[in-house]
C-alpha cells in the first residue's frame, strides 16, 4: 500500500502514520510486520512511531539549473543594488525581465526563488513586521502572542529601533511607552491594546483628545503622528502636546490636524520684531524728489541710431 503525499512522494500522509501507530500500539503488531505491510524499511517505521506532527518536506539545497550562466549576472545585480534605497532596487520581476534581455529563457519562478534565498542569507535579522509590542487584552477579547525582536532591517540597513535601560529584579513588567514609538510607526494598531500605552499616565487633555481621535477613521495612525512629533521636540514635547490638546478642546472641534497645527504654532521659531510706526523708528525723508517732466522732452530731441 502507498501512503505518500502526491506533491511530495518522499513524505507519508498523516493518516498512514496514524494507522501505523494504531496497529503497533493498540494491536501490538510488530515493526517487521508493519514494514512488510506498508512496504517501508524498519527504521522508517520506527521513526514514524514517534511522529506527532504532520511531516513537511523541506529542501536543504535548492539547485538553479535553469539560471545556468545567468546565475552570476543575477548575483552581481543584487550585490550592486543591496545598499540602494528600497524604491531604487529592482524587484524580482524586473530582474527577470532584465535577464530576458540578456538572453535568459528560463522561468520567472527560478529567478524569484533565487532572489528570495539571497535576501534571506544576507539579512538574517527579523524585519520590522516581526517587531514586538507587549499587548494586554481585557477578558473576553481576542488576544495574540508575539516574540520580541528589536533589531530590524529598515531600507536594507540593519538598525536597532529601540533601546531601554537594563532593569534588575524578577516578575516585573516595565514598559516605557517612548521606547515603543518607532514600532508604533509601523504598527499603529498596537496603540489600542499595547500594554505600555494602556497604563501610560498622560495628562488629562491628551487623554481626552486621544480617546476622541481613536474613534475617528485612521485614528490610530493620526494619534501616533502626534506622539512622534512630541518625541521629536525633545524634553518639552509632551508639554507642547498637552497645551496643543488643551487649545484644541477649547475650539470644540477635535482632530489630529488641529492639534498638529497648534503644536507647530507653539514650537515655531520666533519671528523678527516688527518696527513700530513711530517717528523714532521710521526713517525720515530729508530730500523730497521733484517731478520734472521736461527731462523726458530733452530725451525726445536726441536722435539715437539703433
C-alpha positions as CSV (number, residue, x, y, z in Angstrom):
1,X,0.0,0.0,0.0
2,X,1.2,3.6,-0.8
3,X,0.6,6.4,1.6
4,X,2.9,9.0,0.2
5,X,1.8,12.6,-0.5
6,X,1.2,13.2,-4.2
7,X,3.0,16.5,-4.2
8,X,5.9,15.1,-2.1
9,X,6.5,11.4,-2.9
10,X,9.0,11.2,-0.1
11,X,6.6,12.2,2.7
12,X,4.0,9.9,4.2
13,X,0.4,11.1,4.7
14,X,-0.6,11.7,8.3
15,X,-3.5,9.2,8.3
16,X,-1.0,6.5,7.2
17,X,1.3,7.4,10.1
18,X,-1.7,7.3,12.4
19,X,-2.6,3.8,11.1
20,X,1.0,2.6,11.7
21,X,0.9,3.9,15.3
22,X,-2.5,2.3,15.9
23,X,-1.6,-1.1,14.7
24,X,1.6,-1.1,16.7
25,X,0.4,0.4,19.9
26,X,-3.1,-0.9,20.0
27,X,-3.0,-4.2,18.1
28,X,0.6,-4.9,19.1
29,X,1.7,-5.6,15.5
30,X,5.5,-5.9,15.2
31,X,7.7,-3.5,13.4
32,X,8.8,-6.1,10.9
33,X,5.2,-6.9,10.0
34,X,4.3,-3.2,9.6
35,X,7.4,-2.8,7.3
36,X,6.1,-5.6,5.1
37,X,2.5,-4.3,5.1
38,X,3.4,-0.7,4.3
39,X,6.4,-1.5,2.1
40,X,8.7,0.6,4.2
41,X,12.0,-0.1,6.0
42,X,12.0,-0.9,9.7
43,X,14.0,2.4,10.5
44,X,11.3,4.3,8.7
45,X,8.6,2.6,10.7
46,X,10.4,3.3,14.0
47,X,10.8,7.0,13.0
48,X,7.1,7.4,12.3
49,X,6.1,5.6,15.5
50,X,7.5,8.8,17.2
51,X,5.8,11.2,14.9
52,X,3.2,13.5,16.5
53,X,3.0,16.3,13.9
54,X,2.3,16.4,10.2
55,X,5.5,15.8,8.3
56,X,6.6,18.5,6.0
57,X,9.2,18.2,3.2
58,X,11.9,20.8,3.4
59,X,14.6,21.0,0.7
60,X,18.0,21.5,2.2
61,X,19.6,22.8,-1.0
62,X,17.8,24.5,-3.9
63,X,19.6,24.0,-7.2
64,X,19.2,26.6,-10.0
65,X,19.7,24.6,-13.2
66,X,17.6,27.0,-15.4
67,X,19.7,30.0,-14.4
68,X,22.9,28.5,-15.6
69,X,25.4,31.1,-16.7
70,X,22.9,33.9,-15.7
71,X,23.4,33.0,-12.1
72,X,26.5,35.2,-11.8
73,X,24.8,38.1,-13.5
74,X,21.8,38.0,-11.2
75,X,24.0,37.8,-8.1
76,X,26.1,40.8,-9.3
77,X,22.9,42.9,-9.8
78,X,21.7,42.0,-6.3
79,X,25.0,42.9,-4.7
80,X,25.2,46.2,-6.6
81,X,21.8,47.3,-5.5
82,X,21.9,46.0,-2.0
83,X,22.8,49.4,-0.4
84,X,20.4,51.4,-2.5
85,X,17.1,52.7,-1.1
86,X,14.3,50.2,-1.4
87,X,12.4,52.1,-4.1
88,X,15.5,52.2,-6.3
89,X,16.1,48.5,-6.1
90,X,14.7,46.2,-8.8
91,X,12.1,43.7,-7.9
92,X,12.4,40.0,-8.8
93,X,10.0,40.6,-11.7
94,X,12.1,43.5,-13.0
95,X,15.3,41.4,-12.6
96,X,13.7,38.6,-14.6
97,X,12.8,41.0,-17.4
98,X,16.4,42.3,-17.5
99,X,17.7,38.7,-17.7
100,X,15.4,38.0,-20.6
101,X,17.0,40.9,-22.4
102,X,20.4,39.3,-21.8
103,X,19.1,36.1,-23.4
104,X,17.6,34.2,-20.4
105,X,14.9,31.7,-21.4
106,X,14.1,30.1,-18.1
107,X,11.1,30.7,-15.8
108,X,10.3,33.6,-13.5
109,X,10.0,31.2,-10.6
110,X,13.7,30.3,-10.7
111,X,14.6,34.0,-10.5
112,X,12.1,34.7,-7.8
113,X,13.4,31.7,-5.7
114,X,17.0,32.8,-6.1
115,X,16.3,36.4,-5.1
116,X,14.3,35.2,-2.0
117,X,17.1,33.0,-0.9
118,X,19.8,35.7,-1.5
119,X,17.8,38.1,0.7
120,X,17.4,35.6,3.4
121,X,21.1,34.8,3.6
122,X,22.1,38.5,3.5
123,X,19.7,39.6,6.2
124,X,19.4,37.0,9.0
125,X,17.8,39.6,11.3
126,X,14.0,39.9,11.7
127,X,12.1,42.6,9.7
128,X,10.0,45.4,11.1
129,X,6.9,43.3,10.8
130,X,8.4,41.0,13.4
131,X,8.9,43.8,15.9
132,X,7.1,43.2,19.2
133,X,4.9,45.4,21.5
134,X,3.6,43.8,24.7
135,X,-0.2,43.6,24.4
136,X,-2.8,43.5,27.1
137,X,-6.4,42.5,26.3
138,X,-9.5,42.7,28.5
139,X,-11.2,39.4,29.4
140,X,-13.3,38.1,26.6
141,X,-11.5,39.8,23.8
142,X,-9.3,38.1,21.1
143,X,-5.7,38.1,22.1
144,X,-2.4,37.3,20.3
145,X,1.1,36.4,21.2
146,X,4.3,37.9,19.7
147,X,8.0,37.1,20.0
148,X,10.2,40.1,20.9
149,X,12.8,41.5,18.4
150,X,14.4,44.9,18.5
151,X,16.9,44.7,15.7
152,X,15.2,45.2,12.3
153,X,16.0,45.9,8.7
154,X,15.0,49.4,7.6
155,X,15.6,50.3,4.0
156,X,18.1,47.4,3.6
157,X,20.1,48.6,6.6
158,X,20.1,46.7,9.9
159,X,19.3,49.1,12.7
160,X,18.3,49.0,16.3
161,X,14.9,50.5,16.5
162,X,14.6,50.8,20.3
163,X,16.8,51.0,23.4
164,X,16.0,50.7,27.0
165,X,17.8,50.8,30.3
166,X,18.5,47.5,32.0
167,X,16.2,46.7,34.9
168,X,17.1,44.3,37.6
169,X,14.7,42.1,39.5
170,X,12.2,39.4,38.7
171,X,8.5,39.1,37.9
172,X,8.2,42.8,36.8
173,X,6.8,44.1,33.5
174,X,8.4,47.5,33.0
175,X,7.3,49.2,29.7
176,X,8.5,52.7,28.7
177,X,5.9,54.0,26.1
178,X,8.5,56.2,24.3
179,X,10.6,53.0,23.8
180,X,8.0,51.5,21.6
181,X,7.1,54.6,19.5
182,X,9.3,53.5,16.5
183,X,7.4,50.3,16.4
184,X,4.0,52.1,16.6
185,X,5.0,54.0,13.4
186,X,4.8,50.7,11.6
187,X,2.1,49.1,13.8
188,X,-0.2,51.9,14.9
189,X,-2.9,49.3,15.8
190,X,-0.8,48.3,18.9
191,X,-1.8,51.7,20.4
192,X,-5.1,50.3,21.5
193,X,-4.0,47.1,23.2
194,X,-0.3,47.7,23.8
195,X,0.4,47.3,27.4
196,X,2.8,50.3,27.6
197,X,0.1,52.6,26.3
198,X,-2.8,51.3,28.3
199,X,-1.0,52.2,31.6
200,X,0.6,55.4,30.3
201,X,-0.2,58.2,32.7
202,X,-0.8,61.0,30.3
203,X,-2.2,64.5,31.1
204,X,-6.0,64.7,31.1
205,X,-6.1,66.9,28.0
206,X,-4.1,64.4,26.0
207,X,-6.2,61.5,27.2
208,X,-9.4,63.2,26.2
209,X,-8.1,64.1,22.7
210,X,-6.7,60.6,22.3
211,X,-10.0,58.9,23.1
212,X,-11.8,61.2,20.6
213,X,-9.2,60.7,17.8
214,X,-9.2,56.9,18.2
215,X,-12.9,56.8,17.4
216,X,-12.2,58.5,14.0
217,X,-11.2,56.9,10.8
218,X,-7.4,56.1,10.8
219,X,-7.4,57.5,14.3
220,X,-4.6,55.2,15.4
221,X,-2.2,56.5,12.8
222,X,-3.2,60.1,13.4
223,X,-2.5,59.9,17.2
224,X,0.8,58.1,16.6
225,X,1.8,61.1,14.4
226,X,1.1,63.4,17.3
227,X,3.3,61.3,19.6
228,X,6.1,61.1,17.1
229,X,6.0,64.9,16.7
230,X,6.1,65.3,20.5
231,X,9.1,63.0,20.8
232,X,10.9,64.9,18.1
233,X,10.6,68.1,20.2
234,X,12.7,66.6,22.9
235,X,12.1,67.1,26.6
236,X,9.4,69.7,26.1
237,X,7.5,67.6,23.6
238,X,4.9,66.2,26.0
239,X,4.2,69.7,27.5
240,X,3.7,71.1,24.0
241,X,1.3,68.3,23.1
242,X,-0.6,68.9,26.3
243,X,-1.0,72.7,25.6
244,X,-2.0,71.9,22.0
245,X,-4.6,69.4,23.1
246,X,-6.0,71.9,25.6
247,X,-6.3,74.6,22.9
248,X,-7.9,72.1,20.6
249,X,-10.5,71.2,23.2
250,X,-11.4,74.9,23.6
251,X,-12.3,75.1,19.9
252,X,-14.8,72.3,20.2
253,X,-13.5,70.6,17.1
254,X,-11.3,67.6,17.8
255,X,-9.0,66.4,15.1
256,X,-5.3,65.4,14.8
257,X,-4.8,68.1,12.1
258,X,-5.8,70.9,14.5
259,X,-3.6,69.5,17.3
260,X,-0.6,69.4,14.9
261,X,-1.2,72.9,13.8
262,X,-1.3,74.1,17.4
263,X,1.9,72.3,18.2
264,X,3.6,73.9,15.2
265,X,2.4,77.4,16.3
266,X,3.7,76.7,19.8
267,X,7.1,75.5,18.7
268,X,7.9,77.5,15.6
269,X,10.9,79.9,15.8
270,X,10.1,83.4,16.9
271,X,9.6,85.9,14.0
272,X,11.7,89.2,13.9
273,X,10.0,92.0,15.8
274,X,8.3,94.4,13.5
275,X,9.3,98.1,13.5
276,X,6.9,100.4,15.4
277,X,5.2,103.0,13.2
278,X,6.6,106.0,15.2
279,X,8.8,108.9,14.2
280,X,11.6,107.4,16.3
281,X,11.7,104.2,14.4
282,X,10.6,105.3,10.9
283,X,13.3,106.7,8.6
284,X,12.6,110.4,7.9
285,X,12.6,111.8,4.3
286,X,15.1,114.7,4.2
287,X,15.2,115.5,0.4
288,X,11.9,115.2,-1.3
289,X,12.2,114.4,-5.1
290,X,10.9,116.9,-7.6
291,X,8.8,115.8,-10.6
292,X,10.4,117.3,-13.8
293,X,8.7,116.0,-16.9
294,X,10.8,118.4,-19.1
295,X,13.7,115.8,-18.8
296,X,11.7,113.4,-21.0
297,X,11.3,116.2,-23.7
298,X,15.1,116.6,-23.8
299,X,15.4,112.9,-24.5
300,X,13.0,113.0,-27.3
301,X,15.0,115.7,-29.1
302,X,18.1,113.5,-29.4
303,X,18.3,111.1,-32.3
304,X,19.5,107.6,-31.5
305,X,20.7,105.1,-34.1
306,X,19.6,101.5,-33.4
